[in-house]
Amino acid sequence: MPTPVGPVPPDPNDPDLWDWGDDDAPRSRRSPWRVLVVGLVVLGLVLLLLASVL
C-alpha cells in the first residue's frame, strides 16, 4: 500500500495527542541541582576573570 507524501495529520483519537501531563502538580523547570551547578560555573568564571585582571 503506498504511503502518503508529507506530514500525516494528527489523529484526534490518539491518547498521546491529548496527554499534556499532570496539571495538578506542575514540575519546576529549575531544579535545585541545575541552579547550583550554573551558579558555581558563573562564580568560577568571575573568579577566573578577577584573577586574570589582578
Helices and strands as residue ranges (DSSP letters): H 15-18, H 32-53
